[in-house]
Amino acid sequence: MIIAIPAEANSLDSATCVSFGRAPYYCLYNTETESSTFMTNLAADSAGGAGIQAAQDLVDQSIGTLITFRLGENAAKVLQAAEIAILKALNLSVADNISALQEGKLAPLGEVHPGFHHGH
Amino acid sequence: MLLWVKSTPDSTMGTDLTVAVLSGKGGTGKTLVSVNLAAVAQKATYVDCDVEEPNGHLFFKPTILSSRVVTVPKPVVDQSLCDGCRICTEACAFNALALIGKQLLVFNEVCHSCGLCTTLCPKKALTEVEQPLGVVRQGRHGTVSFEDGILDIGQSEAVPLIKALLKKKHKDLVVIDSPPGSGCLVTEAILGADYCLLVAEPTRFGAHNLAMVHELVQILGKPCAVLLNKNEESASNPSKEYALAHNLSIAGTLPYDPKLAALASEGLIASEELGHYHAYFSNLLETIRKEAADASDPHTQR
């Protein structure tokens, strides 16, 4: 299974990004191979709908789980349609959030926010 | 007895003039000023463009003469025709479409109704269907022709509603009660204005927001002036300091007055209730007419 985590930089010791749709990178961690890759978030600079595009890109990477601090309702709809598990990140590095998930310390993300539809 | 109402003839009456009343933040007094400017004119059209939370109707209590639903086209997908080619999801400039498995998701509140997806779809799986966005109403209060727009709850793309509201061209004085802020809604509301009146509060935050709208009206090349609302002689006024430092004309100063708040809480129009406010807003209208005329006359341009 592939776990996705929004990251501030493209390294495992990077901080987990507080934004989902506007995160600069996503860490994609493969639990079978225990390897990680980093994907640049091309949606980060979108004028609008960044969360939708970012969610689409992650679904296209066949992720099974997303660890995030927060999520807009549109991105949540895309991820839920793809039946992706969404867990709440802890205030830890990307690597430590992966460990926390594997140790069963992460809870499902309780709520989604109505989004920041700027640009109006 | 409202003896003073309409007692002072509007000397420049007959000249067409569209004044937009705006401010960077909410609660500075846009509606107070625009309602009273329209109320003291011999003949005026008041247009409430604050379609997310219109409140001019609370003061004018207009007799509504017509009401019409404004719709916008949104793509609707026929899943049985969609083959998942992704031409639409990749073309959409607003990321309003996502394809998950074989399911095409459409996000109406992100969609700007540009029609690109329905035009490009090779399988004709997407069709544009008109969907309600809100209503525009027309009514009357004495000599004031009243118009407002009301955005439906849950809608976030109000620009088409403001466009519908300002489509009709009016004669004489038109007062536009703008939405707060300095974004797309405000830009749309003031595009056709001849003159912009910026209402500002005497606070640091007020001055900061004044600077933002001042920048916007300058970009649009609109003649403008500030009205310093809630001014207190004994206290500093950062908005006044801003105006003086940035060569921004001061159209008037309105002292802080708890009576105005009391009248507003009862939905009463100050210039219809108190003679000195009738005189104040009549003078303000005179000043605006003069400044707007000077600005449009190439010989008097500063």
Interface residues (C-beta under 8 A of the other chain):
Chain A: A43 S46 A47 G48 G49 A50 I52 Q53 A55 Q56 V59 N74 K77 V78 A81 A82 H117 G119 H120
Chain B: T89 C92 A93 F94 N95 A96 L97 A98 L99 I100 G101 Q103 L105 F107 E109 V110 S156 E157 A158 V159 G183 C184 L185
